[in-house]
Amino acid sequence: MNAAPTTYPVHELIRSRWSPRSYAATPVTQDALNQAFEAASWAFSAMNAQPWQYIYAHKSDAEAFQKILDTLMPGNQPWARNAPVLIIALANTRFENGQPNGAALHDLGAANATLFLEATALGLHGHVMGGFDREKVRREFNLPEGLEPAVIMALGYLGEAEQLEEPFLSREKAARSRKPVSEFVFQNELPVAATA
């Protein structure tokens, strides 16, 4: 397990969540997937609007899976094709009264994080991809006005890193790191350098 090397004693579930590109052929059951989506539904959201929507396909549903896969940029397709599930995460950018929801993408991100933490608890791993053709998603899935595709996510059980080709193999084996807290958290005000 590629657990995160944290400075502070973060919960093990958070340390265990990471974004692999190598997936085992083991299918994800519908019950497990529904459990992860249920967790997403309990994320916080502005005005409790719950602006998230998801379109997914199991790899076993070849036509539907390929339809999502085909929207990915070429750099993501070689490894994402092996994931048992692909998910399009969308945000409804308007409230029910038609007014803009400025927090929609933020709230979708919260739902995605909650989904992935539940997935991690189930022994699953996910990888978020911003590299996809948004216009193609809008066209292929007949998205209505105001429903924005934000990311596509791969989900499945961890596979052997060695099944990946370069440059993905090196990325899979690379040490995990994050900016230290001191670089992005400030008491009272931002330092002058951060506001420039």
Phi, psi and omega in degrees: 000134183267067184292145181290136177273086186275154176281321180254159186284075180287150180305142183302326180297321178288320179295330184277341181286125173210178190242077180286164173248354183255123183236142174285161180284351181303124179292155171266124181292155178296325178298316179295319179294317178298324178296318178294319177294323176299318178299318179301325184295342182262011173292154177289154176204149179301130179057019184053035183287337180048065189282001184280144170219151182227140170240128184225164174211136171281149178299332180293340174265080194305316184293314180293320179297315180297325180299319176287315181304321182294344178274348181284150175293154183305331180289342180259336186297321185302324180263327183293335180297342181268352180290142178291335181221138169242139185228129171266124178258125185236152178238130173278110189275008177229144173289171180299333179277004177092351180285148180298140175256096182292345181260005188302312181291322175302312184291324174298319177300321177296319178295319178298317180297318180294319177302314183289327177293319176295318177301318178299319178298334179270002181087011179263163175224149180229157179226124180270136180235126172265350182274084177207165183271100184296321179295323178294320177298314179303317183287311186291332183250012174050050183289136177285164177303133177092350176261108189257125173287123185260310181211163169243140185236137171262143182218137178174187178271147184296133176252179179287132180301327185294348177283350179272149172265166176288149007273005186289327180298313180297321179294323181295326184266355183293149177295143179276144178207159176217159172299144175292152181307324183297343181272347182224002177239127184225135178275126175079310183202160177286144173293158183304319183296328182284341181263353182286000000 
